[in-house]
């Protein structure tokens, strides 16, 4: 109970001194709420066509207007939050777990494993990451799981490099030597002593990668390699609405684009707050 109270006080202190982080946390709460309960509250079916006149501007009946087949854009934007956030969270968690494990082992033991993993990471990062994601999705097929795997794959090198550098810097620290002398094995030293100390840095990377993962999923859908229509997804909606901007129907892609921008800014603002919240030096 005391630990939870102390954590709550520390979190409140961090947010009170970092207004952008507070905005990010509030925005994240709104996004998660929309993703969880939004689909059950929207006024129209996001998939059903001809719920209203086609390409109608925002009105009291359709707050964000309708698209080229009469679907309610507001309902589709709200429902799309669940799909995009799900893709981003699963992709970043997978890349964090795999990349951190490889990076910690490479940084702690070094040797042949470090050299091989380093060359593999260098080879992956030699390609433009979005192009690499395009190739993975094209090979695996258009599906949500393909987008998750592709996004996780292109994010993993960041965690490998970051974890390796942090662990290599700390493996000769006195507290690590003390843990080894106390009889702890290598895995226990990494998991109980090194990983908690590098977690704040990795957490900031995760918050930034969440925004990039949302953009990556939307970008793949925009060029036709991600989630397939008629699924409600922000990238698909922007792609479908962009062709009607020249004819004056700006709302078809404007509102999905605003939702995408809002989501990415949310994670970027939250990154610095996560760093302060998890950094043990901030708790003195």
N, C-alpha and C positions, 0 to 999 in steps of 0.2 A: 504493500500500500504506500509506504514511504517512497519507494522507488518511482512509482507512477506519479505521485505528487511532485517529486523533484523533476521528473521529466516534463510534466505539464508546465511547471513554473519556468523551466529552462526554455521550452518551446515558446511560451508566451513572451519571454524576454527577447528571444531571437527575433520573433515576428514584429515586436514593438519597435525594434531598432532597425528593421529592414523592411521598408514599406513595399518594395517590389516583391519580396518573398511573400509577404502577407497577401498581396494581390494575386500572386501565383497560386497560393494555397486556396484562396477563396474561389478562384476560377476553376481549379481542379475539383473542388467540391461540387461546383455547379455542373461540370462535365460528367463527373461520376454519377451524380444524381440523375442527369438526363439519360445517361447510358443505362441505368438500372430501371428507372420507372418511366422514362420518356415514352418508349413504345406502347405502353398501356394507356397513355394519356393523350396521344395525338388524335386530332379530330377525324382524320381520314386514313384509309389504308395506303401505306406508302408504295405498294406494288400495283394496286388496282388502277387501271387506266380510265380516263374520261370521268373522273369524279367532278370535273368542272370544265368550262370552256378552255381550249388550248391557248397557251401563252398569254394568259390574262395577267395584268399587273397586280401588285399587292392590293388587297381589299379587305373588308371586314370578314368576308367569307373565307378567303385564302390570304393569310397574313403575308406570306412571301410570294404570292402569285402561283401560277400553275406552269407546268413545263409543256413540251411540244406534244404530249399525248394526254394532257389534262390532269396529270397527277399533282397533288398538293405538295409544293416545294417545302413548306414548313414541316409537314409530317416527315418527309424524306430526310431533311436535314437533322431533325431530332433523332430519328431511328438510326441514321448513319453513325451517330456518335458511338453507339454500342459496338458496331462492327470495327470501326477504325481504332478505337481504344483497345479492343480485344486483340487485334492484330499487333498493335504496338507493344502492349504489355507482354504478351507471350513471346514475341520476337526478342525484346530486350532482356527478359529474364533468361531465355535460352542462351543468348550470346554472353550475358554476364556470367552464368554458371560455367559454361564451357571455356570462355576466354580467361576468366579468373583462375580456374583450375590449371590450365596450361601455363599461364603466366607465372603463377606462384611456384609451380614445380620447376620451370625454367630458371627463374630467378634464384631459387634456393639451392638447387643441385648443380646448375650449369651443365657443362660437359656436352656430350653428343646430342642429348635431347634439346638443350638450349640452342645449339647450332641448327639442328634440323627445323625446329619450330620457328626459329627466327627467319630462316630462308623461306619457309612456307608463308609466313605473315608478310614478308617483303614482297613475295610474288603476288599475293592477293592484293596488296595495296598499290602495286604497280598499275593495276587496272583502275579506271574510273569506277567507283563503287556502284553507282547506279547502273552502269553498263554490265557489271558483273551480276547484279541482281536481275537485270533483264535476261541474261543468259540462263541463270538458274531457273527462273520462272518459265522461260520458253522451253527448257528441257523437261521440267516437271509437269507442265500443264497449268492452265489458268484455274486456280482454286485458292481458297483462303489458306490452306496448309502450305501451298507453294510460296505464297507471299510471305508467310511467317518464316519459313525456312530460309528463303532468300534474304530477308531482312536480318535475320539472326546471323547468317553467314557473313554478310558484309559488315556487321557491327562487331563481330568477335575480335578482329585484329586490334581494335582500340583497347579492349580489356586485356588482351595478351600483353601488349606493349606496356600498358600502364601498370598492371600487376607485376610484371617482370622487373620493371625499373624500381618500383617501390620496395619489393621484396629484396632485390639485390642490394639496395642501399641499406636495408635494415638487418640483414642476416648476420652482420658482425657486431650488432649492438649488444650492449652489456646484458640487457634483459633477455636476449635470445641465448647468450652464453649461460646465463643463470638457469634458464629453463632446461637447457641440455644437460647441465651438471646435476639438475634435480631429477634426471632420469626420464625426461620426456623424449619420445621418439620424434622423428622428423615430421610426420604427418600431424602429430599433436602440436608441435611447435608452430607449424604453419597455420593450423586452424584456430588454435587458442591464443597465440601470441602475435603472429604477424598479420593475419587477416583482419582482426579487429582494428589494428592501427592503420591499415590502408583502406578500410571500408569508407571513411568519409570522402576520400578522393574518388573512389570507384562510384560512390553514390551520386556525386556531382555529374560524373560521366553518364550514369544511367539516366538522370533527369534530362540531360541534353539529348541523349540518344532516343529518348521517348518522343521528343518533338521531331527528330529526324526520321524516326520509324514511321510516324504518321504521314510525313511528307513523302517518304519512299513508297508507302502503300498507295497513297493517292496518286503519285506520279506513275506508278505501274498501271493503275487502273485508267489513268488519263490516256495512256498510249495504247490501251487495249490488252495489256499483259497481266493485269491483276484480277480483281474480282469481276465476274461477268455481270452485265446487265440482265435483268432489271433490278438487281440488288441495290438497295439504298446505300451508296458509298460516296463520300465527298468528291473523290477524284472522278468518278463516273459522272456525277452531276455537273461538275465543272466542264468536263469534256463535252457532254451533251449540250450544255447551255452556251458554250463559247461560240458555236456556229450561228447563234441567233443574236449575238451582240450587235453585229453590223446592221441588223434590221431594227434595232432599237429595243429589243427585248432583253435588257441588261440584267434583270432580276434572275433569269434562269441560271446564271453562273455566279452572280454577285454574292448571294446569300450563302451558298456552299463554300465559296472562297473565303468569306468572312469567318465562317465557322472553322475552317482549316487554319486560318491565321490566328484566331483566338486560341485554338488548341496548342499550336506551336509556341506562341508567346507565353502561355500558361506554364509550360514545362521549362522554358528558358528563364522566366522570372523565379521559378521555384528552385532552380539549381543552386544559387548562392545561399538560399536559406537552408537547404539540405546540408550543405557544407558546414555552416555554422552550427546547425542543430546536432550533428553527429561528431563534430570535432571535440575530443576530450579537453583540449586546451581552452575551449570556450566556457567550460564549466567551473573554472576557478573563480 
